[in-house]
Amino acid sequence: MQSVELKLKQASAVLGVNPKDLQNLVQLKVLRPRRRDSFYWFDNQLLLQAKVAFYLKEALGTSTELLALFTQALSGNLKDEDVAAPRYVWLRSRPASGGEPVEVRIPLRNLAKELDEQIPRANVYRDLPRGRKRPGWKREFIRSLETAARDLSGVRESQIVDAIRGHRASKKRLPEITVCAPRKSA
């Protein structure tokens, strides 16, 4: 994995999430990025922790309190040099009453590979200050709209609406939950 250091907006682009969602995880102390010059900075290890947190949140609908505990336990066990070495990581949570622990298996290597593929997106999302627009922004915007119009020529409006509805429906689907029991040996 290539070594990076990204601001919050760039990190959210790499993770493929809304910047506000990532900011919420930081404010709720699920993630603890370094703060320098009034900006939060995300390195490789923190990006992977964020990816795991969003993975758990999407798969389990976990509360932020549990997400913070999981990411804290994960950050204590991850080293910079072998971040993507283990294929899976298991998180065990034992109830306070001392009962049987609950285990969750996380595909760490696949999540690290996804992050590595998404790192170039950080260059697209330049972190510009709010307020005054940079010179030539209108020409650049019109050029990108013209390019998009050329790419979409021959596509009907109903096809676009169907694609948007399909994408939104796939985001709303509930996670698949399966129960696996060990096989009995004969």
WOMOSUL-V325867 format. One record per residue. PHI is phi in whole degrees, -180 to 180 (* if undefined). PSI is psi as a letter, one per 30 degrees, with the letter a starting at -180 (999 if undefined). Layout:
# WOMOSUL-V325867
phi=PHI psi=PSI
phi=PHI psi=PSI
This chain:
# WOMOSUL-V325867
phi=* psi=k
phi=-74 psi=k
phi=-78 psi=k
phi=-136 psi=l
phi=-144 psi=j
phi=-123 psi=l
phi=-79 psi=l
phi=-58 psi=e
phi=-65 psi=e
phi=-68 psi=e
phi=-63 psi=e
phi=-66 psi=e
phi=-67 psi=e
phi=-65 psi=e
phi=-77 psi=f
phi=76 psi=h
phi=-125 psi=l
phi=-69 psi=k
phi=-56 psi=e
phi=-67 psi=e
phi=-64 psi=e
phi=-67 psi=e
phi=-63 psi=e
phi=-63 psi=e
phi=-65 psi=e
phi=-72 psi=e
phi=-66 psi=e
phi=-87 psi=g
phi=61 psi=g
phi=-75 psi=e
phi=-115 psi=k
phi=-128 psi=i
phi=-74 psi=l
phi=-71 psi=k
phi=-115 psi=k
phi=-142 psi=k
phi=55 psi=h
phi=60 psi=g
phi=-124 psi=k
phi=-88 psi=k
phi=-119 psi=k
phi=-111 psi=k
phi=-101 psi=a
phi=-57 psi=e
phi=-64 psi=e
phi=-70 psi=e
phi=-62 psi=e
phi=-67 psi=e
phi=-62 psi=e
phi=-65 psi=e
phi=-61 psi=e
phi=-65 psi=e
phi=-62 psi=e
phi=-68 psi=e
phi=-62 psi=e
phi=-65 psi=e
phi=-64 psi=e
phi=-72 psi=e
phi=-77 psi=e
phi=-114 psi=f
phi=67 psi=h
phi=-69 psi=k
phi=-71 psi=l
phi=-67 psi=e
phi=-64 psi=e
phi=-70 psi=e
phi=-60 psi=e
phi=-63 psi=e
phi=-66 psi=e
phi=-64 psi=e
phi=-68 psi=e
phi=-66 psi=e
phi=-66 psi=e
phi=-68 psi=e
phi=-66 psi=f
phi=-71 psi=f
phi=-105 psi=f
phi=-92 psi=k
phi=-111 psi=l
phi=-61 psi=e
phi=-76 psi=f
phi=-123 psi=h
phi=-63 psi=e
phi=-101 psi=g
phi=-67 psi=e
phi=-74 psi=k
phi=-72 psi=e
phi=-129 psi=l
phi=-126 psi=k
phi=-106 psi=k
phi=-106 psi=k
phi=-112 psi=k
phi=-127 psi=j
phi=-95 psi=k
phi=-60 psi=l
phi=-61 psi=f
phi=-78 psi=f
phi=87 psi=g
phi=-76 psi=a
phi=-66 psi=k
phi=-76 psi=l
phi=-99 psi=k
phi=-114 psi=k
phi=-126 psi=k
phi=-99 psi=k
phi=-116 psi=k
phi=-77 psi=i
phi=-63 psi=e
phi=-63 psi=e
phi=-66 psi=e
phi=-65 psi=e
phi=-66 psi=e
phi=-67 psi=e
phi=-60 psi=e
phi=-62 psi=e
phi=-61 psi=e
phi=-72 psi=f
phi=-92 psi=f
phi=-55 psi=e
phi=-60 psi=f
phi=-64 psi=f
phi=-63 psi=e
phi=-70 psi=f
phi=-72 psi=e
phi=-95 psi=i
phi=-70 psi=k
phi=-89 psi=i
phi=-92 psi=k
phi=-68 psi=l
phi=-73 psi=l
phi=107 psi=b
phi=-62 psi=k
phi=-78 psi=l
phi=-77 psi=l
phi=-64 psi=k
phi=83 psi=g
phi=-69 psi=e
phi=-68 psi=e
phi=-61 psi=e
phi=-64 psi=e
phi=-65 psi=e
phi=-64 psi=e
phi=-60 psi=e
phi=-70 psi=e
phi=-67 psi=e
phi=-64 psi=e
phi=-64 psi=e
phi=-64 psi=e
phi=-64 psi=e
phi=-64 psi=e
phi=-66 psi=f
phi=-95 psi=g
phi=-65 psi=k
phi=90 psi=f
phi=-101 psi=k
phi=-80 psi=l
phi=-62 psi=e
phi=-65 psi=e
phi=-66 psi=e
phi=-66 psi=e
phi=-63 psi=e
phi=-63 psi=e
phi=-65 psi=e
phi=-65 psi=e
phi=-62 psi=e
phi=-63 psi=e
phi=-65 psi=e
phi=-65 psi=e
phi=-66 psi=e
phi=-69 psi=f
phi=-72 psi=f
phi=-86 psi=f
phi=-62 psi=k
phi=-77 psi=l
phi=-68 psi=l
phi=-84 psi=k
phi=-117 psi=k
phi=-125 psi=l
phi=-112 psi=k
phi=-115 psi=k
phi=-114 psi=k
phi=-64 psi=k
phi=-72 psi=k
phi=-84 psi=k
phi=-87 psi=k
phi=-80 psi=999
